[in-house]
Amino acid sequence: MNAPFLKLPRHLKTISAIVLALVAAGCHRGPGGYPQMPPPQVDVYTVQMQSLPITKELPGRIDPVRIANVNARVDGVVLNQEFEQGADVTNGQVLYQIDPAPYQATLDSAQANLKQAQALADRYKPLVSISAVSKQVYDNAVSAAAQAKASLDIAAINLGYCHVTAPISGRIGPALVTEGTLVSQAAASPMAVVQQMDPIYFDFTESSSEVLKMRQQLQSGQLQSLTNGEPKVTLELPDGTVYPQDGKLMFTDISVDPSSGMVTLRAQFPNTNGLLLPGMFAVGKIEQAVAPETILVPQQAVVIEPDGSATVMLVGADNKVQPQPIQIGDAVGADWIVPSGLKVGDRVIVNGLQKVMPGAPVQPMPYQPDGASSNSPSAGQ
């Protein structure tokens, strides 16, 4: 065995000697004197209790706080469009001009009728006291003057309606009519739509069974109400980014939709930058309660069998591996909630599962995750 080694060049003899020395240092003799590798190194997470906000992710859509259809209130031909499509408008701002000529003529006629009726009533008034005219004749003249005044008021109102104004402040959509279009009050001709964009609503739904379950858990003490009493609502936009401002939960509907079994919730968000648009799909994250004593473990530490059962590998006091069945609940980020099967102080193998076997010794090292969230079981380790 030594002859081939002695025939090697001097530099190869040196390398071979170093390799043999390293192998001898890394191994120790097992039963029968054969070399045995040291226990594999694994990353373990030490189980601890923590307070966990219960957050639900619920899809929904953005809706305007108010929406108003702009309709013609008098009949006539549109002369001018006074707004820029897609711009912000204010309550009372003129949007369209309807031809005022016939309504101006009606107003002028009403003014003349009122002047004539009022003059007749004024002439009859002193004659009543001397019985030159009857009281009935005078009353009829006064009534005619009042009717003329009412006709004048109506004519003035209709003339004012020739200026079609914005009923609310908000963002106006496309023009639905153009100059030269004949619009009608009777047909309720739509001319534009204005939507209030700031603030804005986010309407979403939750299963009635989940609502009932949450209320039962709060009543039993399994969950606790939020400290400030107001659920925090955040939005995840269609591109995956998080809306920078939090919302406020306005209400939870008191009735259940019989066709879907869902309950409608509404949150209100500030929208000063106009980023949220009506009809936009988003995912709302709402903090509904707090679980005071919760155990979390990283999902990569859990082995889930086809039948749905879950198991983790624990490192015992003797640094030997033992399997432990557990029950898993909801996912929180990259972790599982574990309602049962683990206790404080248990050491769960997270990394290195492929190198271990039940009953075999291991070398445990603290688990150090990358980018641990505030709710991660490893945060603060």
Secondary structure, DSSP 4 states (H G I P E B T S, - for coil): -HHHHHTS-HHHHHHHHHHHHHHHHH-EE-GGG-EEPPPPEEEEEE---EEEEEEEEEEEEEEES-EEEEE-SS-EEEEEE-S-TT-EE-TT-EEEEE--HHHHHHHHHHHHHHHHHHHHHHHHHHHHHTTSS-HHHHHHHHHHHHHHHHHHHHHHHHHHTTEEE-SSSEEE---SS-TT-EE-TTTT-EEEEEE--SSEEEEEEEEHHHHHHHHHHHHHTSSB--SSSS-EEEEE-TTSPBPSS-EEEEEE-SS-BTTTTEEEEEEEE--TT--S-TT-EEEEEEEEEEEEEE-EEEGGG-EE-TTS-EEEEEE-TTSBEEEEEEB---EETTEEE-SBS--TT-EEEEE-GGG--TT-B-EEEE---SS--TTSTTTT-
